[in-house]
């Protein structure tokens, strides 16, 4: 087994592009390029619903199923000497959601967050996701294991976009025979559009000598149905038809 993973094929940046409100888009999310500029008039219309959008992670799914929040995800599998301990999950949000957090929680757009800032964000715009399994699901031998807790939460800015980082426990033994663990991070309502980031979407930290590789793919056996009408924001160059499929990361590993 190689020690290098395989990057997902298309570019999928959570930076938003703005389209004419009321124009129904077509097609499923298929990627885009980095950087998106909004027209001022559209941005002002979106700002009018800022309070609703900022409620996204506090109460997901309440504003209809088409996406309003966009996340680029990264997963680090963490091992000790004998087993997989779980995954460090990192979410980098789009600029609009970032602005809502900055305004509603009065945190700095530049510079470090204080411990109090991080605690306030965790309590006000993260902790409620325990009711939605933190959007994180593990699969082993076809059995689904929803996340039941998230530890070590922190938040910071990177490139003008807010980042959440937290650890999700999930134990699975290391063996001389190949083991396979899949991680699916998705919102089944598609209120939040989540894709693995393009650059180094998967990492491994291990105290034991491991051989491993990974892949990131869409699971087309899992359908996410949502309302695509009146879509005003999207991933750049992405189309929406009302049907999407979640991304999954599969790690294949064995003791060296």
C-alpha positions in Angstrom: 0.0 0.0 0.0 1.3 3.5 -0.8 1.6 6.2 1.8 0.2 8.8 -0.6 -3.5 9.5 -1.0 -5.5 10.4 -4.0 -6.9 13.8 -4.4 -10.6 14.2 -5.4 -10.8 15.2 -9.1 -12.6 18.5 -9.4 -11.9 21.8 -7.6 -14.5 22.7 -5.0 -13.9 25.9 -3.2 -16.4 27.1 -0.6 -16.0 30.7 -1.7 -19.4 31.7 -3.0 -20.5 33.2 -6.2 -23.7 35.2 -6.5 -26.4 34.5 -9.1 -29.6 36.4 -9.9 -32.1 35.7 -7.2 -35.1 33.8 -8.5 -33.1 32.1 -11.3 -33.4 28.3 -10.9 -30.0 26.6 -11.3 -29.5 23.2 -12.8 -27.2 20.3 -12.2 -25.5 18.9 -9.1 -22.4 20.4 -7.5 -19.5 19.6 -9.7 -16.8 22.0 -8.7 -15.4 25.5 -9.5 -12.4 27.7 -9.4 -11.2 29.9 -6.5 -12.3 33.4 -6.0 -15.8 34.9 -6.4 -16.9 38.5 -6.4 -20.5 39.6 -5.6 -22.4 42.4 -7.2 -23.2 45.0 -4.6 -27.0 44.9 -5.1 -27.1 41.2 -4.6 -24.8 41.4 -1.5 -27.1 43.9 0.0 -30.2 41.7 -0.5 -28.3 38.8 1.1 -27.3 41.0 4.0 -30.9 41.6 4.7 -31.3 38.0 5.7 -28.0 37.9 7.6 -29.7 37.0 10.9 -31.3 34.0 9.3 -28.2 32.8 7.6 -26.2 33.1 10.8 -28.7 30.7 12.4 -27.6 28.1 10.0 -25.4 26.0 12.3 -27.5 26.8 15.3 -30.6 25.3 13.7 -29.7 23.7 10.3 -32.4 22.9 7.8 -34.8 25.6 8.9 -34.6 27.9 5.8 -35.3 25.3 3.1 -33.0 22.6 1.8 -31.0 24.3 -0.9 -27.5 25.3 0.4 -27.0 28.6 2.3 -23.6 27.7 3.9 -20.5 26.2 2.2 -17.7 24.3 3.8 -14.4 22.9 2.6 -13.5 20.0 4.9 -10.3 18.3 5.9 -9.9 15.1 8.0 -6.9 14.0 10.0 -7.0 10.3 11.2 -5.3 10.1 14.6 -3.8 6.8 15.8 -1.9 5.7 18.9 0.3 2.6 18.9 -2.6 0.1 18.8 -5.7 1.7 17.3 -7.5 4.5 15.4 -8.6 7.0 18.0 -10.8 9.2 15.8 -10.5 12.1 13.4 -9.6 15.7 13.7 -12.1 17.5 11.5 -11.5 20.9 10.0 -14.1 23.1 8.3 -13.3 26.3 6.4 -16.4 28.3 5.7 -17.3 30.7 2.9 -16.9 34.5 3.2 -20.6 35.2 3.8 -20.9 32.9 6.8 -17.6 34.3 8.1 -19.1 37.8 7.9 -22.1 36.7 9.9 -20.0 35.2 12.6 -17.8 38.3 12.8 -20.8 40.6 13.1 -23.0 38.5 15.4 -20.2 37.4 17.8 -18.1 40.5 17.6 -14.9 38.6 16.9 -11.9 40.0 14.9 -11.6 39.4 11.2 -7.9 39.8 11.5 -5.7 38.5 14.3 -6.2 35.7 16.8 -9.5 34.8 18.6 -9.4 35.0 22.4 -10.4 32.0 24.5 -13.7 33.9 25.2 -14.3 34.4 21.5 -13.8 30.7 20.8 -16.1 29.7 23.7 -18.8 32.0 22.5 -18.6 30.7 18.9 -18.7 27.1 20.2 -21.7 27.7 22.3 -23.6 29.9 19.8 -22.7 28.4 16.4 -21.4 24.9 16.9 -22.6 23.0 20.0 -26.1 22.6 18.7 -24.7 20.4 15.9 -24.6 17.5 18.4 -28.3 17.2 17.5 -27.2 16.5 13.9 -24.2 14.2 14.7 -21.8 17.0 13.9 -22.5 16.1 10.2 -19.9 13.3 10.7 -20.5 9.6 10.1 -18.0 6.6 10.2 -18.6 3.4 8.3 -16.9 0.0 9.0 -18.1 -3.1 7.2 -21.2 -1.4 6.1 -22.2 -0.3 9.6 -22.9 3.4 10.2 -21.6 5.1 13.3 -22.8 8.7 13.8 -20.6 11.0 15.8 -21.8 11.3 19.3 -19.4 13.9 20.6 -16.9 16.6 19.5 -13.9 17.6 21.6 -11.0 20.1 21.4 -13.1 22.7 19.6 -11.2 25.7 18.4 -11.8 28.4 15.7 -9.6 30.9 13.8 -9.3 32.8 10.6 -7.4 31.7 7.5 -7.3 33.7 4.3 -10.3 35.8 5.4 -12.5 32.8 6.1 -13.4 31.3 9.5 -12.2 27.8 10.4 -13.7 25.3 12.9 -11.4 22.5 14.1 -12.5 19.7 16.5 -11.9 16.1 17.3 -14.5 13.3 16.8 -13.7 10.0 18.7 -14.0 6.7 16.9 -12.0 3.7 17.9 -10.9 0.9 15.5 -8.0 -1.5 16.0 -4.8 -1.6 13.8 -4.2 -5.0 12.4 -1.7 -6.8 10.1 -4.6 -7.3 7.7 -6.0 -4.3 5.8 -8.7 -2.3 7.6 -11.0 0.1 5.9 -12.8 3.1 7.6 -14.9 5.5 5.7 -15.9 9.0 6.9 -18.9 10.8 5.4 -19.3 14.5 6.3 -22.6 15.9 5.0 -25.8 17.6 5.8 -28.7 15.4 4.8 -30.9 18.5 4.3 -28.3 20.1 2.0 -28.7 23.4 3.9 -24.9 23.2 4.2 -23.0 22.1 1.2 -19.9 20.2 2.4 -17.0 19.1 0.1 -13.5 17.9 0.9 -10.9 20.6 0.2 -8.7 20.1 -2.9 -5.3 20.4 -1.2 -4.4 17.6 1.2 -8.0 16.7 2.1 -6.7 13.7 4.2 -3.9 13.4 6.7 -2.7 10.7 9.1 -1.0 11.1 12.5 0.2 7.8 13.9 2.4 6.5 16.7 2.4 3.1 15.1 4.2 2.2 11.8 1.4 2.1 9.2 1.0 1.5 5.5 -2.0 3.4 4.3 -3.7 5.1 1.3 -7.0 6.9 0.9 -9.5 8.0 -1.7 -12.2 10.8 -1.7 -15.2 10.1 -3.8 -18.9 10.9 -4.1 -21.2 8.2 -2.9 -23.8 8.1 -5.7 -25.7 5.4 -3.8 -26.8 8.1 -1.3 -29.2 10.7 -2.6 -29.7 14.2 -1.0 -32.9 15.8 -2.3 -33.4 19.5 -1.8 -35.3 22.5 -3.2 -33.0 24.3 -5.7 -35.5 27.1 -6.5 -34.6 30.8 -5.9 -31.0 29.9 -5.3 -29.0 33.1 -4.8 -25.6 31.8 -3.7 -23.6 28.8 -4.8 -20.1 27.4 -5.2 -18.5 29.1 -8.2 -19.5 27.4 -11.5 -21.7 24.9 -9.6 -25.1 23.9 -10.8 -28.0 22.7 -8.7 -30.9 20.5 -9.7 -32.3 19.3 -6.4 -30.2 16.1 -6.2 -26.7 15.8 -4.8 -24.5 13.0 -3.4 -22.2 13.3 -0.4 -18.4 13.0 -0.5 -16.7 10.3 1.5 -13.1 9.7 2.5 -12.0 6.1 2.8 -8.8 5.2 4.7 -7.2 1.8 4.0 -4.5 0.9 6.6 -2.5 -1.9 8.1 0.3 -2.3 10.5 3.7 -2.2 8.7 
